[in-house]
Amino acid sequence: MDVKIEELYKKYLNRSIPNKFLLSDVEDVLINEYLSKSLDKKEMAFLVDPKELDYYNKCYIIDNVEILHNLFTDQEKSDFLSLKELNKQYTLDPSETTKAEIEYTLIQEGEYLVIFLGVDSDGYIKDFKTIGNSERLFHRLVVLMGIEKEDCNLKNRDFHDYLEALSNLGYLD
């Protein structure tokens, strides 16, 4: 067993952290903290496999420059700059480029992030998909999706991921 995970587990046991969050709680975070905008998921359907679209109930976009700047790690920002330089050398031909290709390029360059949320019948987050790279946002969504109480054991790899996300966000400090 990983010593770090065992230490995180001990810290977790000493905190009273809610294990699951309702969609309304997650929406509050996305809208108030990240200034995200709710969109009809069909507007961003081109970003996911058509078979997946029905799995998600909600869609959000984060495009505020200041928020994005704070969400991205230094490494992510560096990667975006490198990609932008590369894309300048190999520009897309607008006459041969689809909307999806243009939007994917903007997302890959860190211009915005898209979040799809799946909600269970009780109104809790059951799954999410992010389009775009933000380690901090990913960890936050892992925490907000939560984990069932019965799955909170050290043999569960998903619980390890949950503990690491809590730790990376400072909840176990």
C-alpha positions, 0 to 999 in steps of 0.5 A: 500500500502506498504510504502517501495514500495511507497518510491521506486516508488518515487525514480524510478520516479526521475531516468531515468532508461531504462525499457527494454534491448535488447538481445545484451545489456544483452549479454554484461552484461553476457559475460563482467561482469559475464564472462559467456559462451554462449552455445547451449541450447540443451547442457543444455536441460536436466535441463529444461522441454522439453516443455520449451526449445523452449521458450528460445532462448539463454543459458549461463553458469557462472562458474568462481569461482571468479565471483560466489564468488561475486555473491553469498550472505553469506547465499547462500555460507553457504547453499552450504557448508552445502549441500556439507557436506551432499552430502559427507555423501550420495555420488552418485553412478556413475553407477546409476546416470544420467548426469542430477543428477550429474549436478544438484548436482554441481549446487546445490553446487554452482559450476556453474549457468545456464541462459536461456533467452527468446527473443521477436520478437523485440529482447528484453528479455521477460523471463529468467530462472536461474538454481542455486541459486543467489539472486544477479543474479536473481535481475540483470536479473529482471532489465535487463528483464525490464518492459513495461512502461504501467505496471509501476504502483503501482497496478502491483505486477511485478512492485513491484518486479522490484522496489525491484530488482532495489533497491537491486542492488543500482540503487535507492540509 
